[in-house]
Amino acid sequence: MATRMNSSRNSPALLQSLYFQVIVGVLLGVAVGLLWPEFGAKLKPLGDGFIKLVKMLIAPVIFLTVSLGSPTPATWARPGGWA
């Protein structure tokens, strides 16, 4: 029976860090822009689409955070229900 290796145990913690991955992505983006500016310009629609997707997700996240975080009438009756 073959066993699957867990990649989280085999790779260093730094490589799994989101901060590290974002920094590497930014550095790769800068390198592409400096070394191959025409190719970087061709990737502009991809970047614009990503920004639009992020903007599209902001409003629902804020709405759900406020609406689900507000107390229900059942908690109003308890002392400190709003706290």
PDB file of N, CA, C and O in Angstrom:
ATOM      1  N   MET A   1       0.842  -1.168   0.000  1.00  0.00           N
ATOM      2  CA  MET A   1       0.000   0.000   0.000  1.00  0.00           C
ATOM      3  C   MET A   1       0.893   1.238   0.000  1.00  0.00           C
ATOM      4  O   MET A   1       1.799   1.363   0.823  1.00  0.00           O
ATOM      5  N   ALA A   2       0.630   2.128  -0.913  1.00  0.00           N
ATOM      6  CA  ALA A   2       1.443   3.339  -1.021  1.00  0.00           C
ATOM      7  C   ALA A   2       0.944   4.378  -0.023  1.00  0.00           C
ATOM      8  O   ALA A   2      -0.258   4.545   0.180  1.00  0.00           O
ATOM      9  N   THR A   3       1.875   5.054   0.579  1.00  0.00           N
ATOM     10  CA  THR A   3       1.506   6.111   1.507  1.00  0.00           C
ATOM     11  C   THR A   3       1.795   7.459   0.874  1.00  0.00           C
ATOM     12  O   THR A   3       2.799   7.637   0.185  1.00  0.00           O
ATOM     13  N   ARG A   4       0.911   8.391   1.115  1.00  0.00           N
ATOM     14  CA  ARG A   4       1.107   9.733   0.577  1.00  0.00           C
ATOM     15  C   ARG A   4       1.921  10.539   1.573  1.00  0.00           C
ATOM     16  O   ARG A   4       1.711  10.470   2.784  1.00  0.00           O
ATOM     17  N   MET A   5       2.844  11.296   1.035  1.00  0.00           N
ATOM     18  CA  MET A   5       3.669  12.142   1.885  1.00  0.00           C
ATOM     19  C   MET A   5       2.926  13.450   2.149  1.00  0.00           C
ATOM     20  O   MET A   5       2.345  14.036   1.235  1.00  0.00           O
ATOM     21  N   ASN A   6       2.946  13.885   3.355  1.00  0.00           N
ATOM     22  CA  ASN A   6       2.323  15.150   3.705  1.00  0.00           C
ATOM     23  C   ASN A   6       3.296  16.271   3.384  1.00  0.00           C
ATOM     24  O   ASN A   6       4.383  16.350   3.958  1.00  0.00           O
ATOM     25  N   SER A   7       2.895  17.140   2.459  1.00  0.00           N
ATOM     26  CA  SER A   7       3.808  18.190   2.012  1.00  0.00           C
ATOM     27  C   SER A   7       4.069  19.216   3.110  1.00  0.00           C
ATOM     28  O   SER A   7       5.104  19.884   3.097  1.00  0.00           O
ATOM     29  N   SER A   8       3.140  19.351   4.066  1.00  0.00           N
ATOM     30  CA  SER A   8       3.363  20.346   5.110  1.00  0.00           C
ATOM     31  C   SER A   8       4.473  19.932   6.057  1.00  0.00           C
ATOM     32  O   SER A   8       5.093  20.789   6.687  1.00  0.00           O
ATOM     33  N   ARG A   9       4.740  18.633   6.172  1.00  0.00           N
ATOM     34  CA  ARG A   9       5.830  18.185   7.035  1.00  0.00           C
ATOM     35  C   ARG A   9       7.179  18.229   6.326  1.00  0.00           C
ATOM     36  O   ARG A   9       8.220  18.314   6.976  1.00  0.00           O
ATOM     37  N   ASN A  10       7.165  18.171   5.011  1.00  0.00           N
ATOM     38  CA  ASN A  10       8.415  18.099   4.263  1.00  0.00           C
ATOM     39  C   ASN A  10       8.980  19.462   3.885  1.00  0.00           C
ATOM     40  O   ASN A  10      10.191  19.590   3.706  1.00  0.00           O
ATOM     41  N   SER A  11       8.142  20.474   3.758  1.00  0.00           N
ATOM     42  CA  SER A  11       8.641  21.783   3.335  1.00  0.00           C
ATOM     43  C   SER A  11       8.839  22.677   4.557  1.00  0.00           C
ATOM     44  O   SER A  11       8.116  22.562   5.547  1.00  0.00           O
ATOM     45  N   PRO A  12       9.814  23.556   4.478  1.00  0.00           N
ATOM     46  CA  PRO A  12      10.067  24.460   5.604  1.00  0.00           C
ATOM     47  C   PRO A  12       8.880  25.391   5.863  1.00  0.00           C
ATOM     48  O   PRO A  12       8.103  25.693   4.958  1.00  0.00           O
ATOM     49  N   ALA A  13       8.759  25.831   7.090  1.00  0.00           N
ATOM     50  CA  ALA A  13       7.643  26.700   7.472  1.00  0.00           C
ATOM     51  C   ALA A  13       7.683  28.027   6.720  1.00  0.00           C
ATOM     52  O   ALA A  13       6.634  28.616   6.457  1.00  0.00           O
ATOM     53  N   LEU A  14       8.864  28.499   6.376  1.00  0.00           N
ATOM     54  CA  LEU A  14       8.969  29.769   5.670  1.00  0.00           C
ATOM     55  C   LEU A  14       8.280  29.709   4.312  1.00  0.00           C
ATOM     56  O   LEU A  14       7.620  30.667   3.910  1.00  0.00           O
ATOM     57  N   LEU A  15       8.428  28.595   3.606  1.00  0.00           N
ATOM     58  CA  LEU A  15       7.820  28.478   2.281  1.00  0.00           C
ATOM     59  C   LEU A  15       6.301  28.430   2.352  1.00  0.00           C
ATOM     60  O   LEU A  15       5.631  28.763   1.374  1.00  0.00           O
ATOM     61  N   GLN A  16       5.747  28.026   3.480  1.00  0.00           N
ATOM     62  CA  GLN A  16       4.297  27.946   3.629  1.00  0.00           C
ATOM     63  C   GLN A  16       3.707  29.244   4.160  1.00  0.00           C
ATOM     64  O   GLN A  16       2.486  29.395   4.195  1.00  0.00           O
ATOM     65  N   SER A  17       4.544  30.175   4.571  1.00  0.00           N
ATOM     66  CA  SER A  17       4.063  31.435   5.108  1.00  0.00           C
ATOM     67  C   SER A  17       3.474  32.290   3.995  1.00  0.00           C
ATOM     68  O   SER A  17       4.084  32.460   2.939  1.00  0.00           O
ATOM     69  N   LEU A  18       2.284  32.824   4.241  1.00  0.00           N
ATOM     70  CA  LEU A  18       1.645  33.671   3.239  1.00  0.00           C
ATOM     71  C   LEU A  18       2.457  34.940   2.995  1.00  0.00           C
ATOM     72  O   LEU A  18       2.545  35.414   1.863  1.00  0.00           O
ATOM     73  N   TYR A  19       3.047  35.487   4.049  1.00  0.00           N
ATOM     74  CA  TYR A  19       3.872  36.689   3.895  1.00  0.00           C
ATOM     75  C   TYR A  19       5.022  36.429   2.916  1.00  0.00           C
ATOM     76  O   TYR A  19       5.288  37.239   2.029  1.00  0.00           O
ATOM     77  N   PHE A  20       5.685  35.313   3.085  1.00  0.00           N
ATOM     78  CA  PHE A  20       6.809  34.967   2.211  1.00  0.00           C
ATOM     79  C   PHE A  20       6.337  34.791   0.773  1.00  0.00           C
ATOM     80  O   PHE A  20       6.993  35.266  -0.155  1.00  0.00           O
ATOM     81  N   GLN A  21       5.220  34.122   0.580  1.00  0.00           N
ATOM     82  CA  GLN A  21       4.707  33.886  -0.767  1.00  0.00           C
ATOM     83  C   GLN A  21       4.324  35.197  -1.447  1.00  0.00           C
ATOM     84  O   GLN A  21       4.552  35.359  -2.646  1.00  0.00           O
ATOM     85  N   VAL A  22       3.744  36.133  -0.696  1.00  0.00           N
ATOM     86  CA  VAL A  22       3.382  37.430  -1.276  1.00  0.00           C
ATOM     87  C   VAL A  22       4.636  38.208  -1.657  1.00  0.00           C
ATOM     88  O   VAL A  22       4.686  38.818  -2.725  1.00  0.00           O
ATOM     89  N   ILE A  23       5.643  38.192  -0.797  1.00  0.00           N
ATOM     90  CA  ILE A  23       6.886  38.910  -1.097  1.00  0.00           C
ATOM     91  C   ILE A  23       7.555  38.315  -2.332  1.00  0.00           C
ATOM     92  O   ILE A  23       8.044  39.056  -3.184  1.00  0.00           O
ATOM     93  N   VAL A  24       7.582  36.998  -2.439  1.00  0.00           N
ATOM     94  CA  VAL A  24       8.167  36.356  -3.619  1.00  0.00           C
ATOM     95  C   VAL A  24       7.375  36.734  -4.872  1.00  0.00           C
ATOM     96  O   VAL A  24       7.970  36.998  -5.918  1.00  0.00           O
ATOM     97  N   GLY A  25       6.061  36.763  -4.783  1.00  0.00           N
ATOM     98  CA  GLY A  25       5.235  37.157  -5.920  1.00  0.00           C
ATOM     99  C   GLY A  25       5.495  38.586  -6.363  1.00  0.00           C
ATOM    100  O   GLY A  25       5.575  38.872  -7.558  1.00  0.00           O
ATOM    101  N   VAL A  26       5.628  39.484  -5.390  1.00  0.00           N
ATOM    102  CA  VAL A  26       5.916  40.882  -5.726  1.00  0.00           C
ATOM    103  C   VAL A  26       7.287  41.002  -6.382  1.00  0.00           C
ATOM    104  O   VAL A  26       7.443  41.710  -7.377  1.00  0.00           O
ATOM    105  N   LEU A  27       8.274  40.315  -5.829  1.00  0.00           N
ATOM    106  CA  LEU A  27       9.619  40.367  -6.418  1.00  0.00           C
ATOM    107  C   LEU A  27       9.636  39.778  -7.831  1.00  0.00           C
ATOM    108  O   LEU A  27      10.314  40.307  -8.712  1.00  0.00           O
ATOM    109  N   LEU A  28       8.905  38.702  -8.051  1.00  0.00           N
ATOM    110  CA  LEU A  28       8.823  38.141  -9.403  1.00  0.00           C
ATOM    111  C   LEU A  28       8.124  39.112 -10.359  1.00  0.00           C
ATOM    112  O   LEU A  28       8.523  39.239 -11.517  1.00  0.00           O
ATOM    113  N   GLY A  29       7.082  39.797  -9.876  1.00  0.00           N
ATOM    114  CA  GLY A  29       6.401  40.792 -10.702  1.00  0.00           C
ATOM    115  C   GLY A  29       7.312  41.946 -11.074  1.00  0.00           C
ATOM    116  O   GLY A  29       7.290  42.418 -12.211  1.00  0.00           O
ATOM    117  N   VAL A  30       8.110  42.401 -10.124  1.00  0.00           N
ATOM    118  CA  VAL A  30       9.068  43.480 -10.412  1.00  0.00           C
ATOM    119  C   VAL A  30      10.104  43.006 -11.420  1.00  0.00           C
ATOM    120  O   VAL A  30      10.463  43.741 -12.340  1.00  0.00           O
ATOM    121  N   ALA A  31      10.585  41.774 -11.246  1.00  0.00           N
ATOM    122  CA  ALA A  31      11.584  41.243 -12.168  1.00  0.00           C
ATOM    123  C   ALA A  31      11.029  41.131 -13.583  1.00  0.00           C
ATOM    124  O   ALA A  31      11.715  41.469 -14.547  1.00  0.00           O
ATOM    125  N   VAL A  32       9.791  40.660 -13.713  1.00  0.00           N
ATOM    126  CA  VAL A  32       9.185  40.554 -15.047  1.00  0.00           C
ATOM    127  C   VAL A  32       9.032  41.943 -15.652  1.00  0.00           C
ATOM    128  O   VAL A  32       9.294  42.139 -16.839  1.00  0.00           O
ATOM    129  N   GLY A  33       8.607  42.912 -14.836  1.00  0.00           N
ATOM    130  CA  GLY A  33       8.439  44.279 -15.345  1.00  0.00           C
ATOM    131  C   GLY A  33       9.741  44.916 -15.786  1.00  0.00           C
ATOM    132  O   GLY A  33       9.767  45.682 -16.750  1.00  0.00           O
ATOM    133  N   LEU A  34      10.824  44.603 -15.086  1.00  0.00           N
ATOM    134  CA  LEU A  34      12.115  45.199 -15.443  1.00  0.00           C
ATOM    135  C   LEU A  34      12.786  44.473 -16.606  1.00  0.00           C
ATOM    136  O   LEU A  34      13.364  45.112 -17.485  1.00  0.00           O
ATOM    137  N   LEU A  35      12.712  43.152 -16.616  1.00  0.00           N
ATOM    138  CA  LEU A  35      13.415  42.371 -17.632  1.00  0.00           C
ATOM    139  C   LEU A  35      12.624  42.227 -18.931  1.00  0.00           C
ATOM    140  O   LEU A  35      13.204  42.261 -20.017  1.00  0.00           O
ATOM    141  N   TRP A  36      11.308  42.067 -18.825  1.00  0.00           N
ATOM    142  CA  TRP A  36      10.469  41.867 -20.002  1.00  0.00           C
ATOM    143  C   TRP A  36       9.258  42.808 -19.932  1.00  0.00           C
ATOM    144  O   TRP A  36       8.147  42.350 -19.666  1.00  0.00           O
ATOM    145  N   PRO A  37       9.450  44.100 -20.164  1.00  0.00           N
ATOM    146  CA  PRO A  37       8.334  45.052 -20.011  1.00  0.00           C
ATOM    147  C   PRO A  37       7.172  44.796 -20.969  1.00  0.00           C
ATOM    148  O   PRO A  37       6.022  45.054 -20.615  1.00  0.00           O
ATOM    149  N   GLU A  38       7.447  44.297 -22.170  1.00  0.00           N
ATOM    150  CA  GLU A  38       6.337  44.025 -23.103  1.00  0.00           C
ATOM    151  C   GLU A  38       5.447  42.907 -22.586  1.00  0.00           C
ATOM    152  O   GLU A  38       4.221  42.974 -22.670  1.00  0.00           O
ATOM    153  N   PHE A  39       6.095  41.874 -22.049  1.00  0.00           N
ATOM    154  CA  PHE A  39       5.326  40.758 -21.483  1.00  0.00           C
ATOM    155  C   PHE A  39       4.530  41.228 -20.268  1.00  0.00           C
ATOM    156  O   PHE A  39       3.391  40.806 -20.072  1.00  0.00           O
ATOM    157  N   GLY A  40       5.125  42.099 -19.451  1.00  0.00           N
ATOM    158  CA  GLY A  40       4.414  42.651 -18.296  1.00  0.00           C
ATOM    159  C   GLY A  40       3.197  43.452 -18.708  1.00  0.00           C
ATOM    160  O   GLY A  40       2.160  43.393 -18.047  1.00  0.00           O
ATOM    161  N   ALA A  41       3.312  44.202 -19.798  1.00  0.00           N
ATOM    162  CA  ALA A  41       2.180  44.983 -20.298  1.00  0.00           C
ATOM    163  C   ALA A  41       1.065  44.065 -20.800  1.00  0.00           C
ATOM    164  O   ALA A  41      -0.114  44.393 -20.671  1.00  0.00           O
ATOM    165  N   LYS A  42       1.433  42.923 -21.368  1.00  0.00           N
ATOM    166  CA  LYS A  42       0.419  41.967 -21.831  1.00  0.00           C
ATOM    167  C   LYS A  42      -0.342  41.338 -20.672  1.00  0.00           C
ATOM    168  O   LYS A  42      -1.466  40.870 -20.852  1.00  0.00           O
ATOM    169  N   LEU A  43       0.262  41.322 -19.478  1.00  0.00           N
ATOM    170  CA  LEU A  43      -0.390  40.746 -18.303  1.00  0.00           C
ATOM    171  C   LEU A  43      -1.319  41.729 -17.597  1.00  0.00           C
ATOM    172  O   LEU A  43      -1.958  41.368 -16.609  1.00  0.00           O
ATOM    173  N   LYS A  44      -1.406  42.975 -18.091  1.00  0.00           N
ATOM    174  CA  LYS A  44      -2.240  43.990 -17.459  1.00  0.00           C
ATOM    175  C   LYS A  44      -3.703  43.565 -17.329  1.00  0.00           C
ATOM    176  O   LYS A  44      -4.283  43.790 -16.266  1.00  0.00           O
ATOM    177  N   PRO A  45      -4.341  42.964 -18.346  1.00  0.00           N
ATOM    178  CA  PRO A  45      -5.737  42.533 -18.167  1.00  0.00           C
ATOM    179  C   PRO A  45      -5.904  41.514 -17.033  1.00  0.00           C
ATOM    180  O   PRO A  45      -6.928  41.507 -16.350  1.00  0.00           O
ATOM    181  N   LEU A  46      -4.930  40.681 -16.842  1.00  0.00           N
ATOM    182  CA  LEU A  46      -5.004  39.709 -15.744  1.00  0.00           C
ATOM    183  C   LEU A  46      -4.984  40.425 -14.395  1.00  0.00           C
ATOM    184  O   LEU A  46      -5.759  40.094 -13.498  1.00  0.00           O
ATOM    185  N   GLY A  47      -4.103  41.395 -14.260  1.00  0.00           N
ATOM    186  CA  GLY A  47      -4.039  42.167 -13.025  1.00  0.00           C
ATOM    187  C   GLY A  47      -5.284  43.002 -12.790  1.00  0.00           C
ATOM    188  O   GLY A  47      -5.773  43.097 -11.664  1.00  0.00           O
ATOM    189  N   ASP A  48      -5.802  43.611 -13.862  1.00  0.00           N
ATOM    190  CA  ASP A  48      -7.031  44.404 -13.734  1.00  0.00           C
ATOM    191  C   ASP A  48      -8.210  43.530 -13.316  1.00  0.00           C
ATOM    192  O   ASP A  48      -9.031  43.941 -12.496  1.00  0.00           O
ATOM    193  N   GLY A  49      -8.293  42.334 -13.876  1.00  0.00           N
ATOM    194  CA  GLY A  49      -9.360  41.411 -13.492  1.00  0.00           C
ATOM    195  C   GLY A  49      -9.249  40.991 -12.034  1.00  0.00           C
ATOM    196  O   GLY A  49     -10.261  40.865 -11.344  1.00  0.00           O
ATOM    197  N   PHE A  50      -8.033  40.776 -11.565  1.00  0.00           N
ATOM    198  CA  PHE A  50      -7.831  40.404 -10.159  1.00  0.00           C
ATOM    199  C   PHE A  50      -8.275  41.539  -9.236  1.00  0.00           C
ATOM    200  O   PHE A  50      -8.930  41.291  -8.224  1.00  0.00           O
ATOM    201  N   ILE A  51      -7.925  42.776  -9.574  1.00  0.00           N
ATOM    202  CA  ILE A  51      -8.323  43.916  -8.756  1.00  0.00           C
ATOM    203  C   ILE A  51      -9.845  44.040  -8.731  1.00  0.00           C
ATOM    204  O   ILE A  51     -10.418  44.333  -7.681  1.00  0.00           O
ATOM    205  N   LYS A  52     -10.506  43.823  -9.858  1.00  0.00           N
ATOM    206  CA  LYS A  52     -11.974  43.898  -9.899  1.00  0.00           C
ATOM    207  C   LYS A  52     -12.598  42.802  -9.047  1.00  0.00           C
ATOM    208  O   LYS A  52     -13.604  43.037  -8.377  1.00  0.00           O
ATOM    209  N   LEU A  53     -12.016  41.610  -9.063  1.00  0.00           N
ATOM    210  CA  LEU A  53     -12.534  40.530  -8.222  1.00  0.00           C
ATOM    211  C   LEU A  53     -12.396  40.854  -6.736  1.00  0.00           C
ATOM    212  O   LEU A  53     -13.304  40.582  -5.951  1.00  0.00           O
ATOM    213  N   VAL A  54     -11.274  41.429  -6.358  1.00  0.00           N
ATOM    214  CA  VAL A  54     -11.077  41.804  -4.953  1.00  0.00           C
ATOM    215  C   VAL A  54     -12.082  42.877  -4.549  1.00  0.00           C
ATOM    216  O   VAL A  54     -12.674  42.794  -3.473  1.00  0.00           O
ATOM    217  N   LYS A  55     -12.280  43.877  -5.395  1.00  0.00           N
ATOM    218  CA  LYS A  55     -13.257  44.926  -5.100  1.00  0.00           C
ATOM    219  C   LYS A  55     -14.668  44.353  -5.002  1.00  0.00           C
ATOM    220  O   LYS A  55     -15.468  44.807  -4.184  1.00  0.00           O
ATOM    221  N   MET A  56     -14.976  43.360  -5.829  1.00  0.00           N
ATOM    222  CA  MET A  56     -16.293  42.760  -5.816  1.00  0.00           C
ATOM    223  C   MET A  56     -16.545  41.995  -4.512  1.00  0.00           C
ATOM    224  O   MET A  56     -17.692  41.881  -4.079  1.00  0.00           O
ATOM    225  N   LEU A  57     -15.500  41.478  -3.890  1.00  0.00           N
ATOM    226  CA  LEU A  57     -15.659  40.708  -2.658  1.00  0.00           C
ATOM    227  C   LEU A  57     -15.682  41.565  -1.400  1.00  0.00           C
ATOM    228  O   LEU A  57     -16.122  41.097  -0.350  1.00  0.00           O
ATOM    229  N   ILE A  58     -15.220  42.801  -1.482  1.00  0.00           N
ATOM    230  CA  ILE A  58     -15.114  43.631  -0.278  1.00  0.00           C
ATOM    231  C   ILE A  58     -16.492  43.945   0.304  1.00  0.00           C
ATOM    232  O   ILE A  58     -16.694  43.785   1.507  1.00  0.00           O
ATOM    233  N   ALA A  59     -17.440  44.386  -0.517  1.00  0.00           N
ATOM    234  CA  ALA A  59     -18.763  44.782  -0.011  1.00  0.00           C
ATOM    235  C   ALA A  59     -19.494  43.623   0.674  1.00  0.00           C
ATOM    236  O   ALA A  59     -20.010  43.820   1.774  1.00  0.00           O
ATOM    237  N   PRO A  60     -19.567  42.427   0.083  1.00  0.00           N
ATOM    238  CA  PRO A  60     -20.247  41.334   0.792  1.00  0.00           C
ATOM    239  C   PRO A  60     -19.558  40.939   2.095  1.00  0.00           C
ATOM    240  O   PRO A  60     -20.233  40.581   3.060  1.00  0.00           O
ATOM    241  N   VAL A  61     -18.248  40.996   2.140  1.00  0.00           N
ATOM    242  CA  VAL A  61     -17.539  40.636   3.374  1.00  0.00           C
ATOM    243  C   VAL A  61     -17.862  41.642   4.470  1.00  0.00           C
ATOM    244  O   VAL A  61     -18.104  41.251   5.612  1.00  0.00           O
ATOM    245  N   ILE A  62     -17.869  42.929   4.143  1.00  0.00           N
ATOM    246  CA  ILE A  62     -18.204  43.941   5.146  1.00  0.00           C
ATOM    247  C   ILE A  62     -19.658  43.795   5.589  1.00  0.00           C
ATOM    248  O   ILE A  62     -19.952  43.876   6.782  1.00  0.00           O
ATOM    249  N   PHE A  63     -20.566  43.580   4.642  1.00  0.00           N
ATOM    250  CA  PHE A  63     -21.979  43.418   4.988  1.00  0.00           C
ATOM    251  C   PHE A  63     -22.180  42.226   5.911  1.00  0.00           C
ATOM    252  O   PHE A  63     -22.863  42.342   6.928  1.00  0.00           O
ATOM    253  N   LEU A  64     -21.598  41.085   5.572  1.00  0.00           N
ATOM    254  CA  LEU A  64     -21.771  39.894   6.405  1.00  0.00           C
ATOM    255  C   LEU A  64     -21.116  40.058   7.773  1.00  0.00           C
ATOM    256  O   LEU A  64     -21.638  39.561   8.770  1.00  0.00           O
ATOM    257  N   THR A  65     -19.990  40.742   7.830  1.00  0.00           N
ATOM    258  CA  THR A  65     -19.333  40.971   9.112  1.00  0.00           C
ATOM    259  C   THR A  65     -20.220  41.809  10.026  1.00  0.00           C
ATOM    260  O   THR A  65     -20.355  41.509  11.213  1.00  0.00           O
ATOM    261  N   VAL A  66     -20.821  42.853   9.477  1.00  0.00           N
ATOM    262  CA  VAL A  66     -21.680  43.719  10.291  1.00  0.00           C
ATOM    263  C   VAL A  66     -22.982  43.017  10.650  1.00  0.00           C
ATOM    264  O   VAL A  66     -23.410  43.055  11.803  1.00  0.00           O
ATOM    265  N   SER A  67     -23.616  42.374   9.667  1.00  0.00           N
ATOM    266  CA  SER A  67     -24.930  41.781   9.931  1.00  0.00           C
ATOM    267  C   SER A  67     -24.842  40.550  10.834  1.00  0.00           C
ATOM    268  O   SER A  67     -25.701  40.361  11.695  1.00  0.00           O
ATOM    269  N   LEU A  68     -23.840  39.726  10.658  1.00  0.00           N
ATOM    270  CA  LEU A  68     -23.723  38.545  11.510  1.00  0.00           C
ATOM    271  C   LEU A  68     -23.119  38.876  12.865  1.00  0.00           C
ATOM    272  O   LEU A  68     -23.264  38.104  13.813  1.00  0.00           O
ATOM    273  N   GLY A  69     -22.457  39.995  12.966  1.00  0.00           N
ATOM    274  CA  GLY A  69     -21.859  40.382  14.238  1.00  0.00           C
ATOM    275  C   GLY A  69     -22.801  41.167  15.122  1.00  0.00           C
ATOM    276  O   GLY A  69     -22.525  41.353  16.308  1.00  0.00           O
ATOM    277  N   SER A  70     -23.913  41.635  14.567  1.00  0.00           N
ATOM    278  CA  SER A  70     -24.865  42.411  15.377  1.00  0.00           C
ATOM    279  C   SER A  70     -25.676  41.458  16.244  1.00  0.00           C
ATOM    280  O   SER A  70     -25.946  40.325  15.847  1.00  0.00           O
ATOM    281  N   PRO A  71     -26.063  41.920  17.432  1.00  0.00           N
ATOM    282  CA  PRO A  71     -26.797  41.044  18.343  1.00  0.00           C
ATOM    283  C   PRO A  71     -28.229  40.812  17.877  1.00  0.00           C
ATOM    284  O   PRO A  71     -28.812  41.648  17.187  1.00  0.00           O
ATOM    285  N   THR A  72     -28.778  39.686  18.253  1.00  0.00           N
ATOM    286  CA  THR A  72     -30.158  39.347  17.932  1.00  0.00           C
ATOM    287  C   THR A  72     -31.052  39.852  19.066  1.00  0.00           C
ATOM    288  O   THR A  72     -30.558  40.136  20.157  1.00  0.00           O
ATOM    289  N   PRO A  73     -32.355  39.967  18.823  1.00  0.00           N
ATOM    290  CA  PRO A  73     -33.247  40.414  19.905  1.00  0.00           C
ATOM    291  C   PRO A  73     -33.178  39.522  21.154  1.00  0.00           C
ATOM    292  O   PRO A  73     -33.440  39.998  22.259  1.00  0.00           O
ATOM    293  N   ALA A  74     -32.838  38.268  20.998  1.00  0.00           N
ATOM    294  CA  ALA A  74     -32.736  37.393  22.164  1.00  0.00           C
ATOM    295  C   ALA A  74     -31.582  37.814  23.075  1.00  0.00           C
ATOM    296  O   ALA A  74     -31.653  37.623  24.289  1.00  0.00           O
ATOM    297  N   THR A  75     -30.538  38.377  22.509  1.00  0.00           N
ATOM    298  CA  THR A  75     -29.410  38.805  23.346  1.00  0.00           C
ATOM    299  C   THR A  75     -29.638  40.187  23.948  1.00  0.00           C
ATOM    300  O   THR A  75     -28.926  40.586  24.869  1.00  0.00           O
ATOM    301  N   TRP A  76     -30.629  40.924  23.432  1.00  0.00           N
ATOM    302  CA  TRP A  76     -30.900  42.240  23.988  1.00  0.00           C
ATOM    303  C   TRP A  76     -31.418  42.139  25.415  1.00  0.00           C
ATOM    304  O   TRP A  76     -31.154  43.019  26.235  1.00  0.00           O
ATOM    305  N   ALA A  77     -32.160  41.063  25.722  1.00  0.00           N
ATOM    306  CA  ALA A  77     -32.769  40.916  27.035  1.00  0.00           C
ATOM    307  C   ALA A  77     -31.737  40.600  28.111  1.00  0.00           C
ATOM    308  O   ALA A  77     -31.945  40.927  29.279  1.00  0.00           O
ATOM    309  N   ARG A  78     -30.648  39.982  27.740  1.00  0.00           N
ATOM    310  CA  ARG A  78     -29.615  39.642  28.736  1.00  0.00           C
ATOM    311  C   ARG A  78     -28.848  40.880  29.145  1.00  0.00           C
ATOM    312  O   ARG A  78     -28.602  41.763  28.323  1.00  0.00           O
ATOM    313  N   PRO A  79     -28.469  40.950  30.407  1.00  0.00           N
ATOM    314  CA  PRO A  79     -27.585  42.053  30.808  1.00  0.00           C
ATOM    315  C   PRO A  79     -26.245  41.922  30.087  1.00  0.00           C
ATOM    316  O   PRO A  79     -25.640  40.850  30.070  1.00  0.00           O
ATOM    317  N   GLY A  80     -25.802  42.996  29.506  1.00  0.00           N
ATOM    318  CA  GLY A  80     -24.540  42.978  28.768  1.00  0.00           C
ATOM    319  C   GLY A  80     -24.676  42.313  27.415  1.00  0.00           C
ATOM    320  O   GLY A  80     -23.679  41.874  26.842  1.00  0.00           O
ATOM    321  N   GLY A  81     -25.886  42.230  26.893  1.00  0.00           N
ATOM    322  CA  GLY A  81     -26.112  41.580  25.612  1.00  0.00           C
ATOM    323  C   GLY A  81     -25.449  42.290  24.447  1.00  0.00           C
ATOM    324  O   GLY A  81     -25.090  41.662  23.451  1.00  0.00           O
ATOM    325  N   TRP A  82     -25.287  43.599  24.573  1.00  0.00           N
ATOM    326  CA  TRP A  82     -24.623  44.362  23.519  1.00  0.00           C
ATOM    327  C   TRP A  82     -23.122  44.384  23.696  1.00  0.00           C
ATOM    328  O   TRP A  82     -22.382  44.684  22.760  1.00  0.00           O
ATOM    329  N   ALA A  83     -22.677  44.070  24.883  1.00  0.00           N
ATOM    330  CA  ALA A  83     -21.243  44.161  25.158  1.00  0.00           C
ATOM    331  C   ALA A  83     -20.479  42.970  24.655  1.00  0.00           C
ATOM    332  O   ALA A  83     -19.260  42.905  24.815  1.00  0.00           O
TER     333      ALA A  83
END
